[in-house]
Amino acid sequence: MSAGNIGPVLVAAAGSSSLRLTVFGDDGKALAEDHSASAPGEDVSGSLRQLLAQTPSPAAVGHRIVHGGPGLRRHVLVDDEVRAALGNVADLAPLHVPPALTVLDTARNLLPDVPHAVCFDTVFHAGLPAAAREYAVPATWREEYGVRRYGFHGLSYAWALGRAAELLGQRPQQLHLVIAHLGGGCSACAVRNGTSVDTTMGFTPLEGLVMSHRSGSVDPGALTWLQTRHRLSAEDIEDVLNHHCGLLGLSGTSDDTRDLVRSRAAGDERAALALDVFTHHCRRGIAAMAASLDRLDALVFTGEIGEDQPEVREEVCTRLTALGLTGGLRTPDDASRPAIVSGRGAVIPIVVVPTGEAQQIDHETRTLLRGP
């Protein structure tokens, strides 16, 4: 191994209902990968063993963890103290962190002699200014309970920022961008001079934009009313907000925008409503993020919906003329590469960047191993 090389890095990106395992070489290219469309469970060990049998032994493992809580504000190498801290914040993102910890524990048992890094979606937003970070709640809630805006999708934002800057011929530190990550979870972020200064997700990944089967923001008074008037338990409300809302709750049929676009074309009014509400909240979130910038150098779409659903991009941008955006977007010639999709002569470029969370975790893990 040369001084600049680390060797293969295994990246484990566990979601609420999926597990993506990728081994990257020193050149950033994937040597092997495995994608399961089910939540990590007892089969994690088998998936890891099967993948490891196909590649050279990894020199390190990088893990995606959605929420670092108030104490873990940097990507770090795992030791027993860090692992204990992760267990203490798991309930802040109950759909995401527990499955990721299952993968982390299994991988540490299978590969005990290599370093394991945990990379947090919250780190990108760790420097949010107080005006964007704090909720208007009592000091006890903020200081003792840690109720504040943490923000998420940070690994995706970091990757999209770097690729968009390259495409625009600028350094990230020169840009004022709004980035919209639209996928199973959805959020928008304001980036000023390469730094997150506002974002739509908050204390948990439930706040903000309408999502596939998560509600996004709901009047907190409605939730307490459901508890006091209709006797719904906190557990029932949490389950519904996380699993039965969003596009699925509005349409009653699907949480996939591709299905809903087809159903709308066939005359399904509930599918049309779901898409209307979804794109309305996207526009509102993007406009709110632009309010934290001095100017808008570009709007960047990423995430599965952001990169694969041209109808959504078009409906969002066509009705954001107040920000200087326009429709008439083109579809990228190569879906695997970043592209400017706005029309010729557009005042503000609209950029599509394929999701790169796994690549960003590989990068952050190697950075940790190389040290300061």
C-alpha positions as CSV (number, residue, x, y, z in Angstrom):
1,M,0.0,0.0,0.0
2,S,1.4,3.4,-1.0
3,A,1.5,6.3,1.5
4,G,-1.6,7.8,-0.1
5,N,-3.6,4.6,-0.3
6,I,-5.8,3.0,2.3
7,G,-7.0,-0.1,0.5
8,P,-10.5,-1.3,0.0
9,V,-13.2,0.3,2.1
10,L,-16.5,-1.4,2.8
11,V,-19.4,1.1,3.0
12,A,-22.6,0.0,4.8
13,A,-25.6,2.3,4.2
14,A,-28.5,1.0,6.2
15,G,-31.9,2.6,5.7
16,S,-35.3,2.1,7.3
17,S,-36.2,-0.6,4.7
18,S,-33.0,-1.3,2.8
19,L,-29.3,-2.2,3.2
20,R,-26.7,-1.2,0.6
21,L,-23.2,-2.6,0.9
22,T,-20.4,-1.4,-1.4
23,V,-16.7,-2.1,-1.4
24,F,-14.7,0.8,-2.9
25,G,-11.2,0.8,-4.2
26,D,-8.6,3.5,-3.7
27,D,-9.7,5.0,-7.0
28,G,-13.3,5.5,-5.8
29,K,-14.7,2.8,-8.0
30,A,-17.0,0.1,-6.7
31,L,-15.3,-3.3,-6.6
32,A,-18.5,-5.1,-5.4
33,E,-21.9,-4.3,-4.1
34,D,-25.1,-5.8,-2.7
35,H,-28.4,-4.1,-2.3
36,S,-31.2,-5.6,-0.2
37,A,-34.7,-4.0,-0.3
38,S,-35.6,-5.2,3.2
39,A,-34.7,-3.8,6.6
40,P,-31.4,-5.2,8.1
41,G,-32.2,-8.1,10.4
42,E,-30.9,-11.6,11.1
43,D,-29.6,-12.0,7.5
44,V,-27.1,-9.1,7.8
45,S,-24.2,-11.5,8.7
46,G,-25.0,-13.6,5.6
47,S,-25.1,-10.6,3.3
48,L,-21.8,-9.3,4.7
49,R,-20.1,-12.7,4.4
50,Q,-21.3,-13.1,0.8
51,L,-20.0,-9.7,-0.3
52,L,-16.7,-10.1,1.5
53,A,-16.1,-13.4,-0.3
54,Q,-16.1,-11.5,-3.6
55,T,-13.5,-8.9,-2.8
56,P,-10.1,-8.3,-1.1
57,S,-10.4,-7.9,2.7
58,P,-11.4,-4.3,3.5
59,A,-8.9,-2.1,5.2
60,A,-11.8,-0.3,7.0
61,V,-15.6,-0.1,7.2
62,G,-17.6,3.1,6.9
63,H,-21.2,3.2,8.3
64,R,-24.0,5.7,7.6
65,I,-25.7,6.8,10.8
66,V,-28.6,9.2,10.3
67,H,-28.6,10.9,13.7
68,G,-25.6,11.8,15.9
69,G,-27.6,13.5,18.6
70,P,-26.2,16.5,20.5
71,G,-22.9,14.9,21.4
72,L,-21.6,13.4,18.1
73,R,-21.0,16.3,15.8
74,R,-18.1,14.9,13.7
75,H,-17.6,11.7,11.8
76,V,-15.6,9.4,14.1
77,L,-13.9,6.1,14.4
78,V,-15.9,3.7,16.6
79,D,-14.9,2.5,20.0
80,D,-17.0,1.2,22.9
81,E,-17.7,4.8,24.1
82,V,-18.9,5.9,20.8
83,R,-21.0,2.8,20.4
84,A,-22.7,3.5,23.8
85,A,-23.4,7.1,22.7
86,L,-25.0,5.8,19.6
87,G,-27.4,3.6,21.6
88,N,-28.4,6.6,23.6
89,V,-29.6,8.6,20.5
90,A,-31.2,5.7,18.6
91,D,-34.7,6.8,19.6
92,L,-34.3,10.1,17.8
93,A,-34.5,8.4,14.5
94,P,-36.2,5.1,15.3
95,L,-36.6,4.0,11.7
96,H,-33.0,4.5,10.8
97,V,-30.5,4.3,13.7
98,P,-31.5,0.9,15.2
99,P,-31.1,-1.0,11.8
100,A,-27.8,0.8,11.3
101,L,-26.6,-0.3,14.7
102,T,-27.5,-3.9,13.9
103,V,-25.2,-3.7,10.8
104,L,-22.5,-1.9,12.8
105,D,-22.4,-4.6,15.5
106,T,-22.5,-7.4,13.0
107,A,-19.7,-5.9,11.0
108,R,-17.5,-5.2,14.1
109,N,-17.9,-8.9,15.0
110,L,-17.0,-10.1,11.6
111,L,-14.2,-7.6,11.1
112,P,-12.8,-6.9,14.6
113,D,-9.3,-6.0,13.5
114,V,-10.1,-3.2,11.1
115,P,-11.2,0.3,11.9
116,H,-14.9,1.1,11.7
117,A,-16.0,4.7,11.1
118,V,-19.5,6.2,11.7
119,C,-20.5,9.0,9.3
120,F,-23.5,11.1,10.3
121,D,-26.1,12.8,8.2
122,T,-26.3,15.5,11.0
123,V,-22.7,16.6,10.7
124,F,-23.2,18.7,7.6
125,H,-25.6,20.9,9.6
126,A,-23.6,21.0,12.8
127,G,-22.8,24.7,12.3
128,L,-26.3,25.9,11.7
129,P,-26.7,29.5,12.9
130,A,-28.8,29.9,16.0
131,A,-31.7,31.6,14.2
132,A,-32.1,28.4,12.0
133,R,-31.1,25.9,14.7
134,E,-33.3,26.9,17.7
135,Y,-37.0,26.2,18.2
136,A,-39.1,28.8,20.0
137,V,-39.5,26.6,23.1
138,P,-38.4,27.0,26.8
139,A,-34.8,26.8,27.7
140,T,-35.3,23.6,29.6
141,W,-36.4,21.9,26.4
142,R,-33.5,23.3,24.4
143,E,-30.7,23.0,27.0
144,E,-31.6,19.9,29.0
145,Y,-33.5,17.9,26.5
146,G,-31.6,18.9,23.4
147,V,-34.6,19.9,21.4
148,R,-33.2,21.8,18.4
149,R,-32.9,21.5,14.6
150,Y,-30.3,18.9,13.7
151,G,-31.0,18.4,10.0
152,F,-30.4,15.3,7.9
153,H,-29.4,14.0,4.5
154,G,-26.0,15.6,5.2
155,L,-23.9,13.0,3.4
156,S,-26.1,13.4,0.3
157,Y,-25.8,17.2,0.5
158,A,-22.0,17.1,0.9
159,W,-21.7,14.9,-2.2
160,A,-24.2,17.0,-4.3
161,L,-22.4,20.2,-3.3
162,G,-19.0,18.9,-4.5
163,R,-20.4,17.6,-7.8
164,A,-22.5,20.7,-8.5
165,A,-19.5,23.0,-7.8
166,E,-17.4,20.9,-10.3
167,L,-20.1,21.2,-12.9
168,L,-20.5,24.9,-12.4
169,G,-16.7,25.5,-12.5
170,Q,-16.7,27.0,-9.0
171,R,-15.4,26.1,-5.6
172,P,-18.0,25.1,-3.0
173,Q,-17.0,28.0,-0.8
174,Q,-18.1,30.4,-3.6
175,L,-21.6,29.2,-4.0
176,H,-25.0,30.0,-2.6
177,L,-27.2,27.0,-3.4
178,V,-30.5,25.4,-2.5
179,I,-30.2,21.6,-2.7
180,A,-33.3,19.4,-2.6
181,H,-32.9,15.8,-1.7
182,L,-36.1,14.0,-2.8
183,G,-36.4,10.3,-2.2
184,G,-38.0,8.1,0.4
185,G,-37.2,10.9,2.8
186,C,-37.3,14.5,1.5
187,S,-35.6,17.7,2.6
188,A,-34.1,20.9,1.3
189,C,-31.0,22.8,2.4
190,A,-29.6,26.3,2.0
191,V,-25.8,26.2,1.4
192,R,-24.0,29.5,1.8
193,N,-20.3,29.6,0.8
194,G,-20.1,25.8,1.1
195,T,-21.8,25.6,4.6
196,S,-25.3,24.6,5.6
197,V,-27.2,27.6,7.0
198,D,-30.8,26.2,7.0
199,T,-32.6,23.0,6.3
200,T,-36.2,21.8,6.4
201,M,-35.8,18.7,8.6
202,G,-35.5,19.3,12.3
203,F,-35.2,17.4,15.5
204,T,-36.1,14.1,13.8
205,P,-36.4,13.1,10.1
206,L,-40.2,13.7,10.3
207,E,-40.2,17.5,9.9
208,G,-40.4,19.4,6.7
209,L,-41.4,18.3,3.2
210,V,-44.0,15.7,2.4
211,M,-42.2,12.3,1.9
212,S,-43.0,8.9,0.5
213,H,-44.7,7.6,3.6
214,R,-43.7,10.2,6.2
215,S,-46.0,13.2,6.8
216,G,-43.5,16.0,6.9
217,S,-44.6,19.0,9.0
218,V,-48.0,18.8,10.7
219,D,-49.5,21.4,13.1
220,P,-48.4,20.1,16.6
221,G,-51.7,21.3,17.8
222,A,-53.4,18.7,15.6
223,L,-51.3,16.0,17.1
224,T,-52.1,16.9,20.7
225,W,-55.8,17.2,19.7
226,L,-55.7,13.7,18.3
227,Q,-54.4,12.5,21.7
228,T,-56.8,14.4,23.9
229,R,-60.0,14.3,21.7
230,H,-59.7,10.9,20.0
231,R,-57.5,9.2,22.5
232,L,-54.8,8.2,20.0
233,S,-51.6,7.1,21.9
234,A,-48.2,8.7,21.2
235,E,-47.1,5.3,19.8
236,D,-50.1,5.2,17.4
237,I,-49.4,8.7,16.2
238,E,-45.7,8.0,15.7
239,D,-46.5,4.9,13.7
240,V,-48.9,6.6,11.4
241,L,-46.7,9.7,10.8
242,N,-43.7,7.5,9.9
243,H,-45.4,4.7,7.9
244,H,-48.9,5.7,6.6
245,C,-48.7,9.3,5.6
246,G,-47.0,11.3,2.8
247,L,-47.6,10.2,-0.8
248,L,-49.0,6.9,0.4
249,G,-51.5,8.5,2.8
250,L,-52.7,11.0,0.2
251,S,-53.0,8.6,-2.7
252,G,-54.1,5.5,-0.8
253,T,-52.3,3.4,-3.3
254,S,-48.6,4.1,-3.6
255,D,-45.6,6.0,-2.2
256,D,-43.8,5.9,-5.5
257,T,-44.0,9.0,-7.7
258,R,-43.6,6.9,-10.8
259,D,-46.8,5.0,-10.0
260,L,-48.6,8.2,-9.2
261,V,-47.6,10.0,-12.4
262,R,-49.1,7.0,-14.4
263,S,-52.2,6.9,-12.2
264,R,-52.7,10.7,-12.6
265,A,-52.5,10.3,-16.4
266,A,-55.2,7.6,-16.1
267,G,-57.5,10.0,-14.2
268,D,-56.9,9.0,-10.6
269,E,-57.8,12.2,-8.6
270,R,-56.1,11.0,-5.4
271,A,-52.8,10.4,-7.2
272,A,-53.1,13.9,-8.7
273,L,-53.7,15.3,-5.2
274,A,-50.7,13.5,-3.8
275,L,-48.5,14.9,-6.5
276,D,-49.9,18.4,-6.1
277,V,-49.4,18.4,-2.3
278,F,-45.9,16.9,-2.7
279,T,-44.7,19.5,-5.3
280,H,-46.3,22.4,-3.4
281,H,-44.4,21.5,-0.3
282,C,-41.2,21.1,-2.4
283,R,-41.7,24.6,-3.8
284,R,-42.5,26.1,-0.4
285,G,-39.4,24.4,1.2
286,I,-37.1,25.5,-1.6
287,A,-38.4,29.1,-1.4
288,A,-37.9,29.1,2.4
289,M,-34.3,27.9,2.0
290,A,-33.6,30.6,-0.6
291,A,-34.6,33.2,2.1
292,S,-31.4,32.2,4.0
293,L,-29.2,33.1,1.0
294,D,-28.0,36.4,-0.5
295,R,-28.5,35.1,-4.0
296,L,-29.3,31.8,-5.7
297,D,-26.5,30.5,-7.9
298,A,-28.2,27.2,-8.7
299,L,-31.0,24.8,-7.6
300,V,-29.7,21.3,-7.2
301,F,-31.9,18.1,-7.2
302,T,-30.6,14.8,-5.9
303,G,-32.2,11.7,-4.3
304,E,-34.1,9.0,-6.2
305,I,-37.1,11.2,-7.0
306,G,-34.9,14.3,-7.6
307,E,-32.7,12.5,-10.2
308,D,-35.2,10.1,-11.7
309,Q,-38.5,11.9,-11.9
310,P,-38.5,14.7,-14.6
311,E,-42.2,15.4,-14.1
312,V,-41.6,16.4,-10.4
313,R,-38.6,18.6,-11.3
314,E,-40.7,20.3,-14.0
315,E,-43.7,20.9,-11.8
316,V,-41.5,22.3,-9.0
317,C,-39.5,24.7,-11.2
318,T,-42.3,25.9,-13.5
319,R,-44.0,27.5,-10.5
320,L,-41.0,29.0,-8.8
321,T,-40.7,32.0,-11.2
322,A,-40.5,34.3,-8.2
323,L,-37.0,32.9,-7.6
324,G,-36.0,33.4,-11.2
325,L,-36.5,29.7,-12.0
326,T,-38.1,28.4,-15.2
327,G,-39.5,25.1,-16.5
328,G,-38.8,23.6,-19.9
329,L,-36.2,21.3,-18.3
330,R,-34.4,18.7,-20.3
331,T,-33.7,15.1,-19.2
332,P,-30.0,14.3,-18.7
333,D,-28.4,12.3,-21.5
334,D,-26.4,10.2,-19.0
335,A,-28.4,9.6,-15.8
336,S,-25.2,8.4,-14.0
337,R,-23.5,11.8,-14.3
338,P,-24.3,15.3,-12.9
339,A,-25.9,17.5,-15.4
340,I,-27.4,21.0,-15.9
341,V,-31.0,20.5,-17.0
342,S,-32.2,24.1,-17.3
343,G,-32.8,25.5,-20.7
344,R,-30.2,27.5,-22.7
345,G,-30.1,31.1,-21.4
346,A,-31.7,30.2,-18.0
347,V,-30.7,32.9,-15.4
348,I,-30.3,30.3,-12.6
349,P,-29.0,26.9,-13.5
350,I,-30.9,23.8,-12.4
351,V,-28.6,20.9,-11.7
352,V,-29.3,17.2,-11.2
353,V,-26.7,15.2,-9.2
354,P,-27.1,11.4,-8.9
355,T,-27.2,10.3,-5.2
356,G,-23.7,9.7,-3.8
357,E,-24.1,9.0,-0.1
358,A,-22.0,5.8,-0.3
359,Q,-19.2,7.6,-2.2
360,Q,-19.2,10.3,0.4
361,I,-19.0,7.8,3.3
362,D,-16.0,6.2,1.5
363,H,-14.4,9.7,1.3
364,E,-15.1,10.6,4.9
365,T,-13.8,7.2,6.1
366,R,-10.5,7.6,4.2
367,T,-10.2,11.1,5.5
368,L,-10.5,9.9,9.1
369,L,-7.9,7.1,8.6
370,R,-5.4,9.5,7.1
371,G,-5.8,11.8,10.1
372,P,-5.0,15.5,10.4
